[in-house]
Amino acid sequence: MKRNEIWLVNLDPTIGAEIRKTRPCVIISNDAVGVLPLKVIAPLTDFKERYRAVPWMVVVEPDADNNLTKPSVVDLFQVRCLSEERLIRKTGKLSIQPQISMSKALKVVFGLS
């Protein structure tokens, strides 16, 4: 379980507007940080054209590395820390461009310069 890998993750149970169900998620935590069996993830959801203008949504097109079947977005406003037990199986890995875009989106979400 490494940073920038895409895993199928069971996000249930959830409360309120938290993104739910079993879905692909990107591991965003630093591999060198943490001693507990936890990972910080960001979920992927289906692409909608209106998401292009949202600064915390990162568009990811399907490719041979990520193994996605359709255009998706990483929702960096739905970042959360989860037990590794919720991660079901690795499905792919992000290419470099979405990784760069995710770093910028996280700065927006957390108000970092």
Stockholm file with secondary structure:
# STOCKHOLM 1.0

chainA/1-113         MKRNEIWLVNLDPTIGAEIRKTRPCVIISNDAVGVLPLKVIAPLTDFKERYRAVPWMVVVEPDADNNLTKPSVVDLFQVRCLSEERLIRKTGKLSIQPQISMSKALKVVFGLS
#=GR chainA/1-113 SS CCTTEEEEEECCSCCTTSCCSEEEEEECSCTTSCSSSEEEEEEEEECCGGGGGCTTEEEECCCTTTCCSSCEEEEGGGCEEEEGGGEEEEEEECCHHHHHHHHHHHHHHHTCC
#=GC SS_cons         CCTTEEEEEECCSCCTTSCCSEEEEEECSCTTSCSSSEEEEEEEEECCGGGGGCTTEEEECCCTTTCCSSCEEEEGGGCEEEEGGGEEEEEEECCHHHHHHHHHHHHHHHTCC
//
